[in-house]
Amino acid sequence: MDWLKLSLSLPAHGVEAGEQVLWSAGAGSITVRDAGDAPLLEPLPGTTPIWPRCRIEALFPARGADGVRLVRRLQQEIPHAHDWQIMELAERDWQRVWMEDWQPLRFGERLWIYPSHHEPPGEHSHAVRLDPGLAFGSGTHATTALCLEWLEAQPLQRQTVLDYGCGSGVLAIAALVLGAEAAFAVDIDPQALQATLDNASRNGVSERLHVQADTDWHHPAVDAVVANILAEPLIRLAAPLAASHRSGGKLALTGILREQRQQVCDAYAHWYTFAAPTLREDWVLLEGTRNARMV
């Protein structure tokens, strides 16, 4: 089946009503995107935040549809919309398109993230099998890539690792694949915890991975801490993360924009000595060493 793709822009307050009109007009699918530059990163469970300005894309079956008449009708029923566009889309094998687009990724010299439709990389590499899912973390985002490269460069043999804000579990699983003795994965989202358990099982590391909700977070002091979340929660977590970390242990923090770097460094300065930051696009990874004092 071929499709008509209808696109329009709306302010946030008009999105819900606009979606209802599109569904009632026979839309087969609706996608809402950011029409400006206001990214929504890691929303809290149970919340549905929206951008101030939104771009809505709706697909309608092309057979028997009159695109011009459809747009005229919807312009009357969605008065706040503007920048209308319509185009024809040929039917495609979307599963095959996804498989072609999602290829193995290498981080550092030896760590790979690969999807299930590919064979694992060579025998001398360390590979994590991971398909894109609902939980954050597949290696394609700059912050995840920074963390994976950092982990690949660490001497993790016989080490214990805390992955706070685990998302898909990719960082904790990568640490185990790289030789860590045990990893602790913590998240506020039950969906992320389940995704982590599922991915750990696929990679054969379940016995060495301990998954915990943020409300029930407890474990022995670890050798390495990695947290890929956002600057505000990282600042709040400075004391509890430091308390869970052995003296001399390494810390990696990201999800931090360039302009937020100093604020995060200041929050951790009592417990950590930081190296020069690593930059990727607009993001920063902060690497610290846990000071000997335990206060």
N, C-alpha and C positions, 0 to 999 in steps of 0.2 A: 504494500500500500504506500502511495506517495502522500506527502503532507504539505500543508500550508503552515509556515512559521510566522506567527504574528508577534511583533515586539512593540512595547510601549513603555514610557517612563511615568512613574507616579511618586508622589510624596508618601512617606511612611503611613500617614493616617488614612490614605486611600487604598492601601494594598489589599486589605481583607475584603472590602466591598468589590474591588476590581476583580479579585480572584473569583468571587461568587458569580459575578456576571459572566466571566469567561467559562467557568464550568457549566453554567446553565446554557451557554451558547453552543456547547458541544465539544469543548476542548478535551483532547485526549491526555494531555499532560501540561503542567504549568511549572516553570522555574522562575525563582526570584533571585536576582543578583544585585550587587552593589552598583549603583549608577554614578557614584562619586569616588571618594577615596577614604572610606571609613570602614576599615576591616573589622570584622567581628571575630575575635580569637578566643577559642575555648570558653564558650558560654557555660554558665552553671547548669547542672542537671535540672530539668523541669522548666527551664526558661526558654523563650523563643524571641530573642532580640531581633531588631530589624534595623536596616540602615536608614538614615534620614531621607535619602533619595534612592529609589529602587528602579531597576529595569526588569520588566516582566516579559518572559517569553512563553508563548502558548502554542501548542501544536494542534491543528485541526485536520481531520481526514480530508484529503484534497478531492476525493471523488464526489462530484456533485456540489462542491463548495464554490461560491462566488466570492473571491477575496475582497473585491471592491465593496460589494454590498455588505459583507460581514464587517468591514472596517467602519463603514458609515453608520451601521446600526450600533456598534460598540462605542463609537465616539459620542453618540447621544446618551448611552447608558453609563459611561465612565467619564464624567465631565472634567475631572482633574487630570486626565491623562494627556500626554503630549509626545511628540517625536514618534509618531506611528510608523512602523515599517512592516512590510509583508513580503515573503519570498517563498518559493517552492523548494521542497526538499524531497529528493528521491529516496526511496526505501533502501536501507543498508543493513548488512549483517552486523549489528552493533556489538555483539559479543566478539566477533572477529576483529572489529575495529579496536575494541578495548585491548584484546590480546596483542595486537600489533603495536599499540602505543605503550603498553606496560612491559618494559624490558628490564633485565637484570641491571643493578646499579652497583658500582664498586666504590668503597670508601677506604681511603688509605691504600696500602699495598695488598691487603689480603682479605678484607671483609667485603662480602657481597650480600645484597638483599635481592632475592629473586622470586618471581611469581610461580605459582604451581604449574602453569602450562609450559614452563621451561625446564630443561634439565639443570641440575645444580652445577655450579662452576667446578673447575678442576680440583683434583684431589688434595692439592696443597693449599687451597684457600679455606677460609672460614665463611660459611654461608648460612643465612637465615631465610627460610621460606616464609613469604608473607604476601598475601593478596590484599589489595585495597579494601577497606571496610568502613564501618561507621565510626570507629574510634580513630582519634587523631594519631598519626605517626606511621608513615610508609617509607620515609627516606627522601621523598621528593621536596619537602619544604626545607628551606635554608637552615632553620634551627635544628631540625632532626639530623640533617647532614653534618652540621657542625659537631653535634654530640657523637654521632657514629664515628667520625674521623678522630675525635678526641679519645674515645674508647679504644679504637684500633691501635692508637699510639701508646696505650698504657700497659705496664706489665701486670696483667690481671691474674696470672697463675696463683692459686691458693689465696686469692683475695675475695672479700665479700663486698657487694655493691648494693647501694640503695638507688632505685629509680623512682623519684617522686614526681607524680603526675604522669603515670606510665602510658596512658592512652592505649595503643595497640600492644604494648609490651615490648616493642622492638628494641629499645635500649637495654632493658634487663636481659632479654633473650640474646642479644648480640654479645653482652658481657659474658654470659655463660658459654656461648659458642667460642668465644675468644679465650676461654680457660678459667674464668672466675669459679671459685668453689661454690658460692651461693649468691643469689640475688633476691632482694626484697622489692616488690613492686607495689606502689601505693597510689591510689587515685580517689577522687571524690565521686566519680561516676560509676555506678554499678555496671553499665554497659562496657566501659573500658576494662573493668576487672574481668568480666566474662571473656572479652576479646583477648585479653592477655593470657588467660587460662587456655583458651582454644589454640592460640598461636604457640604457646609453650608446648602443648601436646603434639602439635604438628612437627615441632622441631626436636622432640625427644628430650626436653630439659625440665619437664614438670617436677621431677623429684628434687631438683636443686633450686626451684623458684618458689618463693613464698609471697602470695598475693594478699594484700590487706586493704581494707577500706580506710579512708582518711580518719574516720571516727574511731577506728580500732587499730591505730598505728602503734606497734611496739615491736622491737627487735633488738638484738645485741648491737653494740657499737660496730660500725662497718669501716672498711678500709677506703672506699671510694663512694662519693655521692654525686649523682647527676640529676639535674632538675631542669626540664624543658617545659616551662609553663609561661608565666608572664611576670613583668616586673613587680606589680603590686603584691601578688601573693608571695613572690620570692622574698620581698622585704619583710612581710609578716612572718615568714618561716625561718628567718635567720637564726634565731635562738634554738628552736627545736631541731633544725638540721645540724647545727653545730654540736648540740648535745648528743646526737646520734653518731658522731664521727670521731674516730680515733685520732690521736695526735699524729701529725705527719701525713695524714691521709689527704688525698686529692679531691678537689671539688670542681665540678663544671656546672655553670649556670647559664641558661640561655632562654630565649623568648623575650630578650631585652633589646629595645631599640637603642640606637646610638645615643640619643639624648637622655636616656634613662640610666646609662652606665654608671655614672658617678654616684647617683642616688642608691643604686644597689650595692656598689662597693662600700659606701659609707655604712650601710646597714650590717655588713658582714665584717667590717674592719676590726672589731674587737676580737674575733676568733680566727681570722684568716689573713694571710699575706698573698696578694694577688700578683700574677705575672701580667705581661702586656696582653691586652685583649685581642681576640681573633675576630675579624670583621668579615661578614658575608652579606652582600646587598645592604639592607638597612639594619641588619641584625648583628648582635654582639654575643660572643661566648666569653664568659669570665672564668678563668682557671685560677683556683686558689689552693693553698696548702694550709691544713689545719695547724694552728699554733699549738705549742706544747702546753700552755696554760689551759686548764679545764674549767674556768669560771665563766 
